[in-house]
Amino acid sequence: MSIRTKLFAFLVTLVVLMNAVAFFIYQSSRTIQESYSLMTDRILLYKQIANMTEDNLRLLSNYLVNQSTSAYAAFFDRKQELEKLKEKLDVSSRSEQRAAAVRNFRNMITTFLDAEESVIGILYRTEAASYSQQFDEVEKTAGYIQEENQSLVDQELSFYQPLYQQMLVYTKHMNALGLGLLAVDLLLCVVFALWLSSSITKPIANLVQVAVQISRGNLDVEPPTAQMSDEIGILTRTFRHMLASLQELLEKKQEMMEKDRLVKELEIKALQSQINPHFLFNTLNVVSKLAMLEGAERTSDLTVSVSNLLRYNLRKLDTPVTLRDEVEHAQEYFAIQQARFRDRVAFETDIDESALELPIPCLTLQPILENAFVHGIEGMEEGARIKLTIRREGDTVVVAVADNGAGMDEETRQRLLEAQSGFADEAPRGQSTGLGTRNVYRRLQLFYGPGDLVTIQSEEGKGTTVTIRVPWSRAKEGR
């Protein structure tokens, strides 16, 4: 629900509630007013009939004295008005006594009017004594009408007095109920207004707090949750998406900076080991040719291997190579180590040719092989074995270096694996590359992306197996 819809619903609800309270109070007042008006109209009608009777009697007396046409016309008009008023008398009532009194009052009016007609008729017959006597009857009837009028007024007042008391109590209750409804209406309006304002201001306040934390460089802040579907909810979800994108971008930037820093450090270490490389290469070539001339073929081959190993180690470390290049370099390295260990160690390979085009960071296999020599089989007098296995398992290339040497304890194994999430330590002194295995693990993660790429299986006295698993697709992307 949008904010506009909420405001519209709030205003409509407020108007409906206020109008409902006003209509309820109006209906209550109207009921009381109608009852009071009915009583007043009846009393006024009785009074009006009594007054009209007096006027008729006066005009009749005036006509009898003057016997003029204007006097008769005035008497006749007033007589017609009295007849109309008589017709307005309502003989229906919830009280039988009151209904009988009204019928009696009406009959008196009829008798009064008939008596007036008789007086006029007698006057036309010039029977003066007779119409004088009849006029007296008219006066008596008018007196009875006055008395009955007062009696009816008293009855009306007596009849409506309990009702009037009830109306007062009812009015008091209605006023209290109206005030209660008004209070409830106002309370609902206040609650609804607080809810509406809170649903708008609270999420905005949360967004402001998060924005302040981000402006201070704290990107680890928990973004606000979007529980509504209005504009604030859309803004919150967009803010969360922007924060996630910013965090992801910052992580990628940090990874790139870390990768560049690591590569530069490795290049510096490699440069430190370069002591006039051209002179050194030329010297090794001279030694190789001299050994060949003197018939020392093994010495010549060893010199060539050292020259190739040195040349490979001095290439740019941030340039990827193929797994084939790494295997050839590992074989050169093993040839040099075999000149040292001779028959004490055997190097076995099980290589799937279809996996050798995998791009891989330079100097990945040699530090692992060197670690196997130094920490695994160096103390063995005979039977040492190192095996390099490369195979494809679907979209994954598996590279494993296994030895049957001294192995390692669980603490050492865990410490090596933790290098996948942190910077690598420097290699121990005496290693030819200057690159530790932890550094290799970290470079693999930077090259292929985050993930557990390296696993180590080891047990003291039973050897160590280091396994690298790289999805072929991620390897292509890392290139």
Buried (B, 14 or more C-beta within 10 A) or exposed (E): EBBEEBEEEBEEBBEEBBEEBBEBBEEBBEBBEEBBEEBEEBBEBBBBBBBBBEBBBBBBBBBBEEEEEEBBEBBBEBBEBBEEBBEEBEEEBEEEEBBEBBEBBBEBBEBBBEBBEBBBEBBEEEEEEBBEEBBEBBBEBBEBBBEBBEBBBEBBEEBBEEEBEEBEEBBEEBEEBBEEBBEEBBEEBEEBEEEBEEBBEEBEEBBEEBEEBBEEEEEEBEBBEBEBEBEBBEBBBEBBEEBEEEBEEEEEEEBEEBBEEBBEBBEEBBEEEEEEEEEBBEEBEEBBEEBBEEEBEEBBBBBBBBBBBBBBBBEEBBEBBBBBBBBBBBBBBBBBBBBEBEEBBBBEEEBBEEBBEBBBBBBBBBBBBBBBBBBBBBEBEEEBBBBBBBBBEEEBBBBBBBBBBBBBEEEBBEEBBEBBEEEBBEBEEEBBBBBBBBBBBBBBBBBBBEEEBBEBBBEEEEBBBBBBBBBBEBBEEBE
